[in-house]
Amino acid sequence: MQRTLSILFLAPLVLLVFWIGGFLLKAFAALVMLIAFYEFVMIAKLERQLGVKYGLTAFAAVYCAIAFIALISLPLSVLLFLMLSVWGSDIGGYIFGKIIGGPKLAPKISPNKTIAGLVGACLVPSVVMGLYLAPHYDTAMIVGVMIGLIGQIGDVSISYLKRRVGVKDTGNIIPGHGGVLDRVDALMLVIVVFWVLSEFKVVLWP
C-alpha cells in the first residue's frame, strides 16, 4: 500500500514537471541528481577498500553531472517518452517475471530478475516508443529493446553496489521504494546513453 501510494503521488508530479519544462525541470533535475550523488557517497562510505571508496565517489560526481546535462539537453518530448518507456520496462519486467518465471538473470546480484523479465522489460518500451516514432516501427523496436537492455544494466549495476556493501536500499526518502537512486538507476543510464547518441547524430528524434 505504501509503495502504491508513493507511485500515485509522485508519478503525476514528475510528469507535470517534465511537461512544464524550463526552469522547473532544471531545478528538479538538479535536486534529483544531488540526492542521487549523496546516496552514491553513502554507499561509498561503506566500502572497505579505499580505492573503491574514492573511485566510486569520483565516478558518482561525473555520472550525476552528465545525467543532469542530459536531462536538461534532450527535447522535452524525448524525455517524456524515454521516462515512460523506462516505467513501462519496469512494469513489463515485473509482469513477465512473475507470470513466466524461469531462469534467473543475475541470481547473485539481483535474485528476483529473470530472463523472461528481461524480455518483458524490452517488449513494453518498444510499444511505448512505437507511439512516439510511428510509423517507423522498426526503429521503435530497436530503440525499445535498447531502452530495456540499458535500463536493466543500470538497475543491476546499482543492485551490485548495494549487495557489495550489504544494504537493501540506497536511502529511505521515498516510502516503500527506498532512495532516489533506487528509482532512477535505470532512467539515468538510459538518458545518458541516448543523449550521447543524439549528440553524435546516431539517433535522430522526430
Buried (B, 14 or more C-beta within 10 A) or exposed (E): EEEEEBBEEBEEEBBEBBEEBEEEBEEBBBEBBEBBBBBBBBBBEEBEEEEBBEEBBEEBEEBBEBBBBBBBEBEEBBBBBBBBBBBBBBEBBBBBBEEEEEEBBBEEBBEBBBBBBBBBBBBBBBBBBBEBBEEBBEBBBBBBBBBBBBBBBBBBBBBEBBBBBEBEBBBEBBEEBBBBBBBBBBBBBBBBBBBEBBEEEEBEBE
